[in-house]
Amino acid sequence: MLFVTVLLLIVCYGLAGYLGWLQRTPIYLFTIAAGHLSALASPLWRLLYSIQYSPSLSTVQTLLGQEVPLSLAWGAGWYYPLPALIVFYLYFIHWWFPGALTGILTYLIFLLYHLLIETVGLRTETWGYELMVLPLGLSTPLLSAIMNGLVSYGLLYVLLAVWRSTWPSMLLAILPAALLLSLLIHGLLGAPLWIALLLEGQPWALLAGLLSTIVLLVWAAQIITGGIKRLA
């Protein structure tokens, strides 16, 4: 898993450099760098959502008293950015157009991408969840994929909104984007659920927290889709 993570990161950097040179824009490299920064929040999600990473992995940083796996720091370079960059490139060559329908379909593809990564991560025991099944029979990996897909979806909107900006403005908008979107979606919109988890609430409290979080996630997806539609 570590080898694949590093190999994919090298490929992404190579393609980002080539496309950046070809199109005379650093937006691809800026986005990968933004992905790396998003790993800074991973210890917080480990605490709030009871995520367990493989103890055999090396670490590069300690944040909030929690270790950040080295493979996670590397993988973060493509984890959120990759689907957003692919769709942005398709937009650049006029194979994809912003709109309400294309936005919804794009998010569903992002969801499948993150669900695939969740499946691979669980099967290789790269990470795990203390609570695998939530109320209503919703699996924790599926909820995680829904949230992660929304982060990638929001990152796509940022790319579409700023790609014509000057390089300094582009850097200021993109570099913190993945981290801020992760904090917003996992931290703020997921608050009803993780608060119930931390307080070890009764089943009804977990159900109320889960439903509240789902409603907030749907609301956020509609806002991003509306923003993408306006870009058309």
Secondary structure as GFF3:
##gff-version 3
##sequence-region A 1 232
A	DSSP	alpha_helix	2	23	.	.	.	ID=ss1
A	DSSP	alpha_helix	27	38	.	.	.	ID=ss2
A	DSSP	three_ten_helix	39	41	.	.	.	ID=ss3
A	DSSP	alpha_helix	42	49	.	.	.	ID=ss4
A	DSSP	beta_strand	51	53	.	.	.	ID=ss5
A	DSSP	beta_strand	59	63	.	.	.	ID=ss6
A	DSSP	beta_strand	66	69	.	.	.	ID=ss7
A	DSSP	alpha_helix	70	79	.	.	.	ID=ss8
A	DSSP	alpha_helix	81	92	.	.	.	ID=ss9
A	DSSP	alpha_helix	100	123	.	.	.	ID=ss10
A	DSSP	beta_strand	127	129	.	.	.	ID=ss11
A	DSSP	three_ten_helix	135	137	.	.	.	ID=ss12
A	DSSP	alpha_helix	140	162	.	.	.	ID=ss13
A	DSSP	alpha_helix	167	174	.	.	.	ID=ss14
A	DSSP	alpha_helix	177	182	.	.	.	ID=ss15
A	DSSP	pi_helix	183	189	.	.	.	ID=ss16
A	DSSP	alpha_helix	191	198	.	.	.	ID=ss17
A	DSSP	alpha_helix	203	231	.	.	.	ID=ss18
###
